[in-house]
Structure formats: structure tokens, C-alpha cells
Amino acid sequence: MKSIESIQEKARELIKGAWVTLGMPFDLPVIDEKEEGIIDVEGLIMATLLMMEEDRMVTDLPAWLNRFSSLINHQKLKTMVKALSQEHRTLILDNVNKALFGSAPKSIRNIFNLTEPDSEAVSETIRMRGRKLNTIPNVAQASIMIHNRLLYGTTFRADLITLTHIKGFSMNGTRLARLLCTNDSTISRLLKDLRDSSFLDHDNERTEPIESFPGMFISVQSVWNLCELIDAFKFSFEELRRGAFESIDFKQDGFGRKIVADLA
């Protein structure tokens, strides 16, 4: 079995490909959501912070957060940070401090308890990197989640509607709540609203034909799975590592499936 470094290398490559879809200028193939699955915005941010290294991402992520700040679900991001184990939360906070997050919007800095903004020179570097990003209209054509947030607002309602595009996905309230990192009652209320408006039928299926996607490429589940993959390498015996891998749920995590396939 390969090392933790091989996981990190593969994960970083896939993460950067996902960011190309969302508008960052990396020289990598784009992740086509219609082929690979939907990219969850906050899931991608958190996976990036878990795998952060000192490369161009330290400037491009803050630049992206500035450009797309109104399309980030801050409550979801905050909940994900709080849900991490202390060890993984510390890792993310250490990586945030390595990145130039002082130039990110204040609302984002508050989630990570960053109070001091970066210097004007650093902020200018971030602004320059921001000019390299793709436009919001272009990103909305490639990202169904960004598209729906523009239509319905940056809310759990918009993200729930995004999940209705997944082919064959069971719209179970508890499963949806876990995948969107919110509580069951919020999902139950939103599902009722969508049924009452005839957006969904009584089985929580869309009432009109829609464009379908094969699943999630990067989701909230991808972040939890990535943490489990990292933890699995703490086992000194390969059998225990392999057993830990086999216990992970990759149903809505194309990202994790590709990492594990690369380990074989």
C-alpha cells in the first residue's frame, strides 16, 4: 500500500482540478460535473485546507473567497469546522495561518478566528490573483451548485435543490441533512415547502424533467472520509489500514473513490 504522501499528492491534484471547474487558473484538466459528479463548494474549501501546501493555493484561495463570498454558505462552513476532531481542526487552522487568509472577507476570517487583516502589499497580491479567476457567469455554467445559489440564494434550500439533480438519489431527510451538514428539521421543512409548491411530488421526486448528474464528486462526506483516510495511516499494520479504508462510505464521494483506487 502506498504512503500518506501518495494520498496527499493525489488529493491535491483532484482538488486543483475541482477548483479549475470553479474558476481557478491551474493548468489541470477541469472536473466535468456531468461526468464526475457535483462539487460541493464548502466541501471543496475544507478539503483544500486539509491538504494545503505552500504553493499558489495560498494566494488563489483567498482571492476566490473574495470574488465568490456571496456564494459561500457561511453557516455550513462554520458547522463543518466545528464538527471536525480537535486534531483535524488544528491542522486546518495551522494551514489557514500559512495561507494569506488575512485578505479573505471578514465573514470568512471570523469562522477561523482570524482577527488581523493582511498588509496592504499582501492584499494587493491577492487582488492581482483575483484578476486571473474566471467570471461568476462562466463558473455558473460549469457548477450546478453555484448556478442554483445564484437562482435561489446561498441557502440550504438552493443546495437541496442541487441534490435533486443526482440520478437515483434517495431524498431521505436524515441522509440529506448529513450531506448538507445541517439538521433534520431544516431539511424536513424545506422538503415540505418544495412539495407544497409542486416542485417535488409526494415521493420527493422532481415533477419536471431535469438535467441529471451521476452523484457528488466532492461533498461534505468527502471531508469526513479524507480525515478517516489520514487517520488510517496511523495504524502500523497494513491490514488495519486496509480495514479502515473498507469501512468508509464513498457513495457520494467520487473524490475519495479516486484516491483509494490510486492506492491499490
C-alpha positions as CSV (number, residue, x, y, z in Angstrom):
1,M,0.0,0.0,0.0
2,K,1.2,3.5,-0.8
3,S,2.1,6.1,1.8
4,I,0.2,9.1,3.2
5,E,2.3,11.3,0.9
6,S,0.7,9.5,-2.1
7,I,-2.8,10.2,-0.7
8,Q,-1.8,13.9,-0.3
9,E,-0.4,14.1,-3.9
10,K,-3.5,12.5,-5.5
11,A,-5.9,14.6,-3.3
12,R,-4.1,17.8,-4.2
13,E,-4.3,17.0,-7.9
14,L,-8.0,16.3,-7.7
15,I,-8.7,19.3,-5.5
16,K,-7.0,21.6,-8.0
17,G,-9.0,20.1,-10.9
18,A,-12.1,20.8,-9.0
19,W,-11.0,24.4,-8.4
20,V,-10.5,24.8,-12.2
21,T,-14.2,24.0,-12.5
22,L,-14.9,26.8,-10.0
23,G,-12.7,29.3,-11.7
24,M,-9.1,29.0,-10.6
25,P,-6.3,29.1,-13.2
26,F,-4.5,25.9,-12.6
27,D,-3.0,24.0,-15.6
28,L,-5.0,20.9,-15.0
29,P,-8.0,19.2,-16.6
30,V,-11.3,20.5,-15.4
31,I,-13.6,18.2,-13.4
32,D,-16.7,17.9,-15.5
33,E,-19.6,17.6,-13.1
34,K,-21.8,15.9,-15.7
35,E,-19.2,13.1,-15.9
36,E,-17.7,13.0,-12.4
37,G,-20.4,14.5,-10.1
38,I,-21.3,17.7,-8.3
39,I,-18.7,19.7,-6.4
40,D,-19.9,21.0,-3.0
41,V,-18.4,24.4,-2.5
42,E,-17.8,24.2,1.2
43,G,-16.6,20.6,1.0
44,L,-14.0,21.7,-1.5
45,I,-12.9,24.6,0.7
46,M,-12.4,22.2,3.7
47,A,-10.7,19.5,1.7
48,T,-8.3,22.2,0.3
49,L,-7.5,23.4,3.8
50,L,-6.8,19.8,5.0
51,M,-4.4,19.3,2.1
52,M,-2.9,22.8,1.9
53,E,0.7,23.2,0.9
54,E,2.7,26.3,0.3
55,D,2.1,26.8,-3.4
56,R,-0.2,29.1,-5.4
57,M,-3.2,28.0,-3.5
58,V,-2.2,30.2,-0.6
59,T,-3.0,33.3,-2.7
60,D,-5.6,31.9,-5.1
61,L,-8.0,30.5,-2.4
62,P,-8.3,33.9,-0.6
63,A,-8.7,35.6,-4.0
64,W,-11.5,33.1,-4.8
65,L,-13.2,33.7,-1.4
66,N,-13.2,37.4,-2.1
67,R,-14.7,37.1,-5.6
68,F,-17.3,34.5,-4.6
69,S,-18.0,35.5,-1.0
70,S,-21.7,36.0,-1.5
71,L,-22.0,32.4,-2.9
72,I,-20.4,30.7,0.2
73,N,-22.7,29.2,2.8
74,H,-21.0,30.6,5.9
75,Q,-23.2,28.6,8.3
76,K,-22.4,25.4,6.6
77,L,-18.7,26.1,6.6
78,K,-18.8,27.1,10.2
79,T,-20.6,23.9,11.1
80,M,-18.1,21.8,9.3
81,V,-15.2,23.4,11.1
82,K,-16.9,22.7,14.5
83,A,-17.7,19.1,13.5
84,L,-14.0,18.2,13.0
85,S,-12.0,16.4,15.6
86,Q,-9.6,18.6,17.6
87,E,-6.6,17.2,15.7
88,H,-8.1,17.9,12.2
89,R,-9.4,21.3,13.3
90,T,-5.9,22.2,14.5
91,L,-4.4,21.1,11.2
92,I,-6.9,23.3,9.3
93,L,-6.2,26.3,11.5
94,D,-2.5,25.8,11.1
95,N,-2.9,25.7,7.3
96,V,-5.2,28.8,7.4
97,N,-2.4,30.7,9.1
98,K,0.0,29.6,6.4
99,A,-2.3,30.8,3.7
100,L,-2.9,34.5,3.2
101,F,-6.4,34.3,4.8
102,G,-6.0,37.8,6.3
103,S,-7.0,39.0,2.9
104,A,-10.2,36.9,2.9
105,P,-13.5,38.6,3.7
106,K,-14.1,39.3,7.4
107,S,-17.0,36.9,7.5
108,I,-14.7,34.1,6.4
109,R,-11.9,35.2,8.8
110,N,-14.3,35.1,11.7
111,I,-15.1,31.4,11.1
112,F,-11.4,30.7,11.6
113,N,-10.9,33.2,14.4
114,L,-8.6,35.4,12.3
115,T,-8.8,39.0,13.5
116,E,-6.0,40.8,11.8
117,P,-6.1,41.6,8.1
118,D,-3.0,41.2,5.9
119,S,-0.8,44.0,5.0
120,E,-1.6,46.2,2.0
121,A,1.2,44.6,0.0
122,V,-0.3,41.1,0.6
123,S,-3.8,42.4,-0.1
124,E,-2.6,43.8,-3.5
125,T,-1.1,40.4,-4.3
126,I,-4.4,38.8,-3.6
127,R,-6.2,41.4,-5.8
128,M,-3.8,40.6,-8.6
129,R,-4.5,36.9,-8.3
130,G,-8.2,37.7,-8.3
131,R,-7.9,39.1,-11.8
132,K,-6.8,35.6,-13.0
133,L,-10.0,34.0,-11.8
134,N,-12.8,33.0,-14.2
135,T,-16.0,35.1,-14.0
136,I,-19.1,34.2,-11.9
137,P,-21.3,33.7,-15.1
138,N,-18.7,31.3,-16.6
139,V,-18.4,29.3,-13.3
140,A,-22.1,29.1,-13.0
141,Q,-22.2,27.3,-16.3
142,A,-19.8,24.7,-15.0
143,S,-21.0,24.4,-11.4
144,I,-24.7,23.4,-10.7
145,M,-24.3,24.4,-7.1
146,I,-23.1,27.9,-8.0
147,H,-25.8,28.1,-10.6
148,N,-28.6,27.2,-8.1
149,R,-27.2,29.6,-5.5
150,L,-27.5,32.4,-8.0
151,L,-31.1,31.4,-8.7
152,Y,-32.3,30.6,-5.2
153,G,-29.9,32.3,-2.9
154,T,-26.9,31.0,-0.9
155,T,-29.1,28.8,1.3
156,F,-29.7,25.2,2.2
157,R,-32.8,25.4,0.0
158,A,-30.6,26.0,-3.0
159,D,-28.3,23.1,-2.1
160,L,-31.2,20.8,-1.5
161,I,-32.5,21.6,-5.0
162,T,-29.0,20.9,-6.3
163,L,-29.1,17.4,-4.8
164,T,-32.4,16.7,-6.6
165,H,-30.3,16.6,-9.8
166,I,-28.5,13.4,-8.6
167,K,-29.7,10.5,-10.6
168,G,-31.3,7.8,-8.4
169,F,-30.5,9.6,-5.2
170,S,-33.0,8.8,-2.4
171,M,-34.3,12.0,-0.9
172,N,-34.2,10.8,2.7
173,G,-34.3,13.6,5.2
174,T,-31.5,12.3,7.5
175,R,-29.2,11.4,4.6
176,L,-29.8,14.9,3.1
177,A,-29.1,16.6,6.4
178,R,-25.9,14.7,6.8
179,L,-24.8,15.5,3.2
180,L,-25.6,19.2,3.6
181,C,-24.3,19.5,7.2
182,T,-27.5,20.8,8.7
183,N,-30.2,19.4,11.0
184,D,-33.1,17.1,10.1
185,S,-35.8,19.7,11.0
186,T,-34.4,22.2,8.4
187,I,-34.4,19.5,5.7
188,S,-38.0,18.4,6.7
189,R,-39.3,22.0,6.4
190,L,-37.6,22.5,3.1
191,L,-38.9,19.3,1.6
192,K,-42.4,20.2,2.7
193,D,-42.1,23.6,1.1
194,L,-40.9,22.0,-2.2
195,R,-43.7,19.5,-2.1
196,D,-46.3,22.2,-1.3
197,S,-45.1,24.2,-4.3
198,S,-45.3,21.1,-6.5
199,F,-41.5,21.4,-7.2
200,L,-41.4,17.9,-5.7
201,D,-44.0,15.2,-5.8
202,H,-45.1,13.2,-2.7
203,D,-42.1,10.9,-3.1
204,N,-39.7,13.9,-3.1
205,E,-39.0,13.4,-6.8
206,R,-38.8,16.4,-9.2
207,T,-42.1,16.9,-11.0
208,E,-40.5,18.2,-14.2
209,P,-37.7,16.7,-16.4
210,I,-34.2,17.9,-15.3
211,E,-30.6,17.5,-16.2
212,S,-29.2,14.7,-14.1
213,F,-25.7,14.2,-12.5
214,P,-24.1,10.9,-11.5
215,G,-23.6,11.9,-7.8
216,M,-21.3,14.1,-5.8
217,F,-17.7,14.4,-6.7
218,I,-16.7,16.4,-3.6
219,S,-19.2,16.6,-0.8
220,V,-19.3,17.1,3.0
221,Q,-18.9,13.4,3.2
222,S,-15.6,13.7,1.2
223,V,-14.2,15.8,4.1
224,W,-15.1,13.3,6.7
225,N,-13.7,10.5,4.5
226,L,-10.5,12.4,3.9
227,C,-10.0,12.7,7.6
228,E,-10.5,9.0,8.0
229,L,-8.0,8.2,5.3
230,I,-5.5,10.4,7.0
231,D,-6.2,8.7,10.4
232,A,-5.9,5.2,8.8
233,F,-2.2,5.8,8.2
234,K,-1.6,6.0,11.9
235,F,-2.0,2.2,12.0
236,S,1.3,0.4,11.8
237,F,-0.2,-2.7,10.3
238,E,-1.3,-2.7,6.7
239,E,-4.3,-5.0,7.5
240,L,-5.7,-2.4,9.9
241,R,-5.2,0.3,7.4
242,R,-7.0,-1.6,4.7
243,G,-9.8,-2.5,7.1
244,A,-10.2,1.2,7.9
245,F,-10.4,2.0,4.2
246,E,-13.0,-0.6,3.6
247,S,-15.3,0.8,6.3
248,I,-15.5,4.2,4.7
249,D,-18.7,5.2,2.8
250,F,-17.8,6.5,-0.6
251,K,-21.4,6.6,-2.1
252,Q,-21.4,10.4,-2.6
253,D,-17.7,10.9,-2.7
254,G,-16.2,10.4,-6.1
255,F,-13.1,12.3,-4.9
256,G,-12.4,9.7,-2.2
257,R,-13.1,6.8,-4.5
258,K,-10.4,8.1,-6.9
259,I,-7.9,8.4,-4.1
260,V,-8.5,4.9,-2.8
261,A,-8.3,3.5,-6.4
262,D,-4.9,5.1,-6.7
263,L,-3.7,3.4,-3.6
264,A,-4.4,-0.1,-5.0
